[in-house]
Amino acid sequence: MRYYEIVISPTTSSNTQFKPITISSQLNGKDNYGALDVFLDIFQMDYTNPASNGSIKIFGVDYSTLKQDYTYATISVSIGMTKGLPLVNTTIPPLQIVKGMITQAYGNWQGKNVTLDIVFVPYFFYATNPPTFNFYWKKGDTLQKAVIDTLNTAFKPTGYQPVITGGFSPALVYTQDVPSLPYSSLFAFSKQINKLSKQINTDPNYPGASIVSTAHGFLLTDGTIADNNSNVTNIKYTDIIGNLTWVNYGELQFKTTMRGDLSIGNYVNLPKGVPIINTLNSYAQIRNNIAYSGNWLINKIHHVGSFRKPDADSWVTVINVIAPVQLQAGFPRATFQ
């Protein structure tokens, strides 16, 4: 069954009279067939190419929930599928995909329809006293070390200790000191990091170094090394909804049943056969083979869901992948036939 859990809790910046809220598709560890309907629209953010803020619409909330002030409250969202129809043999547990801060919330009551709309950003955005990112890259240090030091220093005064995973190519080393420069936002900081990495690696296919938000902190990735906390995930034939689509040169998009186990910077291995087989006037089995194989790097993730809408296309994760530039031994690059 489809799964979600939304937990909203107060912060030091939110109303002291705030009542914590937990809304879930399960009750006492079992699927709750009377769970509230929700709409989800959540991106995983790469600060070099930022996406829209996350949004959730919750149907059927009571008046006490509707009238609260949610500004600056903390929100965490977990999504996925529990074991059962249609995925009886699923091995992908529901997982937390985001921990954020609510920037806007508004209720609506029209006839019998009572809804609460929530817009949120990753938790490490601060409406008051935002952190400053003082970036200093010492000659001989890797870009990865310089970025980790900058992130830890920036968030230390706030009391937030981000979990930083992944990494950049060890070849990203500057030939001289980069003077200390302050950046007022993660967007500006990440764009500068991406620009500096491309000055060193001039391969036109190199995506550059990027900082990605996760449910617990940040992931560093530039498409050259595997995330230390993950292996290549095999995407099964039965996982895919619809067909795989080229959206750009060297970039594919595919849709799966909603899942929270993948992140930007992870690698996936796509199935050998297309999910839709057309047999009309077709006598060659090769027509059902995909024209690429090997591992692909995830560069965009978009979770879209309507909990009670019955069709399979209403509870999905849309994933964009590109061919990695260079991988560690044991991680072959995607090849074209």
Secondary structure, DSSP 8 states (H G I E B T S, - for coil): -EEEEEEEE--TTS-TT---EEEESEETTEE-TT---EEEEEEE-BTTS----EEEEEES--HHHHTS--TT-EEEEEEEE-SBTTBTT-----EEEEEEEEEEEEEEEETTEEEEEEEEEETT--SSS---EEEEE-TTSBHHHHHHHHHHHHHGGGT---EEEE---TT-B-SS-EEEEEESSHHHHHHHHHHHHHHH---TT----EEEE-SSEEEEE-SSS--TT---EE--GGGB-S--EEEETTEEEEEEE--SS--TT-EEE--SB-SS---TT---GGGGB-SEESEEEEEEEEEEEETT--SGGGEEEEEEEE--S---TT--B-EE-
